Structures are given as C-alpha cells and as structure tokens.
C-alpha cells in the first residue's frame, strides 16, 4: 500500500477509480461463478477483498460502490425459495460487516497518506538543512582561503590551506548524504572516489601526481565516514607533499579493503619513502592516529620499495 502511494500520489481520476472498482468486482463475480459449487452459501465472502481494496486504493466512495455492486450480484445468485429470512439476515450481516471494513480501510488509507506527506516534508526539511550547513562550511572554507592568500608567512599560509582542506572534507560528507539513497548512510566507495578526484585536482598545483582509488562496497554512518575521509585527506596530502620532491611525477593509491567486520584504509605512494614527520610525530601523523583511535582502530606506516604505505584498521 505504501509503495502504491509513492508511485501514484494524490487522488486518481474518477474514471480510473470507478473503472478499477467495477473491474475488481466483476473479476470476483467471475471467480464466484467458477467456484459456486465449492463455496455454496458462503460464496459472498469472496467479494470482501474487492471492497477493501477499493477503499484502500481509492476512497470510501469506491468502497461503497463495490459493496453495492457486490450485494446486487449476490442477490442475483441467491435461491430465495423458502429461505427469505435466512438470506435477508445473511445480506444484512454482509452489508454491515462490509461497511465497517470500508470505514476501517478508508481510515487506514488516510493515515498512510498523512504519514507519506509527513515523510516528504521531513525529507525537504532535511535537504534544506543540509544545504544550509553545506553553505556555511563553504563560507568558512572561503574565508580561510582568503585569509591564506593575504598571509605573507609561508608556514601560516600552509597551516591555513591545511585547515581549509579539512573543512572541505567535512563539507563533502553533506554532499554524500544529500545524494545518498541509503537512509542517512554514506556510500563510502562513491564518497572516497569523489574525495580522491577533488584532492587530485587541488594537489596537482603542488605536484604532477596521479591519485587513484580502489574501494570495496561499504556503507557507513556519517560518524564513521567523516573520520575516514579526514584520514584519507591527511595521508594523501602528506604523500603528495613529502614523497615527490623537485616536482617529480608519481602515483598515490588509496585502497579500502574489507575482511569480515574489519576495514582497512591504506594510502601507498611510489615516492622517496616515508615522510620525516612520521618519525617526529608531526601534526598530520598525530591527527591520523587520533582519528584512527576515534574509529576504534590504529594507524601505522611502513616503508615499501619504492615509497611508503600508511594504513589504518578498524572494525565496523
């Protein structure tokens, strides 16, 4: 019923409503004729689903039309000789119960329509709220970027750029939620692929580095997807900044793998090796470890030939 309301919202044209009601009653009548010998005097029960369906799908009026037609057809099939009182009592019972079912079905239909309308209004409000939050984050990111351009100190400008990148990662979560068809959950594959494309476009101004991603199909709540995105942002940014000096070309690979209930996110590069800040405990390293701990996991770095591989594991 709820799916029908979604597909056919609003009142249907009168011809469709009463035409479908007539068709359901006539179909029931045909079934009644086929099963007449088997159903006997209780065959009138077969008309009940048609009445209930008419009231549920359309309105109370269609339900009573179905009841009237059903009663007329039942009367045409009844043998009245010697059973007038019995038949009248049966018809009265049928009409009484049928009327009650029609009122109940019509009430249920109205309640479902109100619930469906409330759900649509809720979705619109959530979209509006998400849009406003996204605009606020975009404004904050623009202010940080503007301040960075007006800052002459290299270290301060780099810090502002880093903060701006993290704000953009948070903003991208709202984009993913707005496009999500998973009831408020984040499709991590789509989210990380979009994040990697955005990072490649932004970081190519620093280095001619290609960023690719391979992700398992994973659906996560926003409170887990956001730290995951921030981890990828930090690891990819550090790889581009430290693994490819002197504008050398390179490749950064982001990979999300799932093993039972354990997720592993890794960022590998073919650069000069693990960054110095890994050993010294720089801000990026501390932030990645903090985010991994927030997810209930841990982060580690390991040297590869060539390059470096950073990863974080956590359970879902």
N, C-alpha and C positions, 0 to 999 in steps of 0.2 A: 504493500500500500504506500509506504513512504517513497519507494522508488518510482511509483506511478505519479505521485505528487511532484517529484522532482522533474520528471520527463514531461508531464502535462499540467503545468501550473495554471491556476485560475479556472473559472467556470468554462465548460465546453459549450459549443453552440447547441441550441435546442434540438436541432435535427440529429446531431450526433448522440446526445444524451438519451432522447426518447427512442431513437432508432436502435441504439445498442441495447436499451432495456427491452424493447419488443423482441429483438433477436435472441436475447438470453432466455426470455420466457418461452418463445416458440421452440427453441432448442430443447429446453426442459420438457416441453409438451411432447416433442418427438421421442425423447428418451422414455417418457412416461408411457407412451403408446407401445414402445418396444418391450418394456418391462411390465406391462399391465398384468399379465398372468402371475408374475412373480411377486409383485408388490401388493396386489389386491387392494383392500380398502385403505391401506396406509400409503398409497402412491402419492398423495398430496404433499408428503414431506419433501419430495424431490424439488418442489417449487421454492423451498425456503432459500437455498443458496442464491438463486436468481434475484430474489427480493433483497437479500442482504448485500449482494454485490452491487446492485443498482444504487442503493442508499450510500454505500461506502464510496463508490467511484464517482457518483454524480451528486445527488442530493436527496432530500426526503421525498420530494415530489415524484422523482423517478421510482423510488421505493414503493410508494403507494400505487403508482401506475402498474408496477409489476405485481403488486398484491391484488389489484382489481382484475387484471387480465388473468392471473393465476386462478382466482376464485371463479371467474366466468368459465374458464376451461375445465376446472374441476367439476363445476355444476353440470357441464355437458357430458361428463363421463360417468356421473353417479347414477346408479339404478335406484329410482325413488319408490318403486312399488313396495309398499309395506314397511319402508324404513325412513319415512319422512322425518319423524322426530329424531331418530339417531343421526341421520345425515345433517339435519339443521344444527344439532349440537356439535357435530364434528366441524362443520363450516364455521360456526361461531368461535370455536376454540382456535381453529386455524387463523381466522381473521384477527382475533385478539393477540395471539402469540406473534403473528406476523407483524402486527402494528408495533408491538413492543420491540421486536428485533429491528424494525426500521428506525425507530427513535434512537435506540442504542447505537446502531450503525452510523446514523447521521451525526450523533454526538461525537462518536469516535473520529469520524472524518473531519469534523470541525476542529477537534482538539489537535489532530495531526497537522492540519493546515496552519493553525496558530503556532505550533511548535516549529514547523518548517519556516514560517515567516520570521519567527524569533531567531532561528539559526541563521537565516540570510542577513538579518540586521546585525547579528553578532559578528558575522564574517566581515561585513562592511566596516563596522567599528574597529575591528582588529586590523584590517588593511589600512584604515585611516591612521590609527595609532602607529602602526609600523612605518607608514610613510612619513609621519611627523618625526619619529625617532631617527629615521634614516637621514632626514634633512638636518636635524640637529647635529648628528655626527659629521655630516658633510660640512656643515658650517664650522664645526670645531677643527676638522682637518684642514679646511681652507685658511682659517686663522693661524694655525700652526705653520702651514706652508708659507703664508705671507710673512709671518714673523721670522721664519728661517731665511727668507730672501733678504730681509732687512738687517740680518745679523752678519757682522763682519768676521767674527771669530769662527774659525773652521770647526773647532770642537763643538761649540754651541750649535752651529748650524747642523752638524751631523746628528747631534742629540735630538734636535727638533725634527729632523727628517725621519729619524727612527721612531719617534713618538707618533708622528703623522701616519707612518706606515702601519703602526699597531692600531690606530684609530680606524684606518680603512679596513683592516681585517675584521674589526668588530662590526663595521657598517655592512660588510659583505654577508654577515650572518643574517641580517634582516632581509637582504635580497633573497637569500636562500629560503628563509621562512615564508616570504611573501609568495614565492613561486612553488613552495612545497605542496605536494599532494599527499603528504603522509601524516596529516593531523597534528601539525605542530612539531614534527620531527624533521631532521635535516638529512637529506641525501648527501652523504659525505663524499661520494665519488664526484658528483656534479659540483659540489662546493669546492673541493680541493682542486679540481681541474680548472675551474674559473679563477681560483686564487693563484694558481701557478701561471696562468696566462697573464693575469694582471701583474704579477711580480716580474715576469719576463719582459713585459712592455716597459715597466718602470725601471728595472735594474739594467736594461741594455744601455741606458745612458751612461752607466758606470763601466760596464764591461760587455764585450761581444759574446755573451754566454747564452747558451740554449738551455731552457728549463723544460723538462718533460715530467709526466706523472703516470703512474700505473697504480690504480686503486681497486681494491676489492669492493663489492657491493655491500655497503654498510649504511644502516640508518641509526642515527644517534640523536638524543635530545640536545637542545641548544647548549645546555650547561656543560656538555662534554665536547660538542663540536667546536665551540669557541676556543677553549684552551688548545685543542688540536690544531686549529688554524693558526693560532699565535705561535705554536711550536714550529710549524712549517715556515711561517714568516721569518722567525728568528734564524732558523737553521739555513734556509735558502739565502737570506740576506748576508749572513756571515760567510757562507761558501763563496758567494759572488765577490764579496769584499776582500777576502783573505786568500782564497785558493788560486786566484788568477791575477797575479801582479803583472805590471807592464802591459796592460791591455791585451793579454794573451787570450785566445779563444778557449772555450771549454764547454763542458756539459754538466749540468746538475740534474740528478734523477731523484724524484720524490716517489716513494713507494709505500703503499698502505696494504698490509697483509693481515689476514685473519686466520688464526689457528684455534679452532673451537671457540672458547669465550675470551681469547686473548687477541688484542690488536697490537700490531707493531707499525709504527710510522718511522720511516728512515729517509735520510737525505744523504745521497752519495755524490761525490764530485771526482773529476779526474785531474785535479789541480796539483799544487805543490805539496799538499799534506795538511794535517790538522792544524787549525789556527792556533796561534800563540795564546789567545785568550782562554782556550780550553785548559791549558796548564795553569794559567794565572788566575783563573776564576773571574773572568770579565763579566760585565753586566749581562750580556747575551746568554752566556753559559748559566749564570745564576738564575736568570729568568726561565730558561728552558727546564732546568731542574725543578724549579718551583712549580711550573705548570704541569710537569710530569707527575710530581707529588700530588698536585691538586686532583689529577685523574686517578690517583691511587697506584701509580707506577713509578718508574725510574728512567733516567736517561743515561746514555753512555756514548763515548766517542772511541773510534778505533782507526788506526792508520791502515790504509789499503795501498795496493800497488797498481796504478798511482792513486793519489788523492787521499780522501778521508771519508769516513762513513759515520754519521751521527744518527742515533735511533732512540726511540722511547717506546716502552711497552706498558700496557695497562689492560685491565680486564673490563668487560662490558656485561 
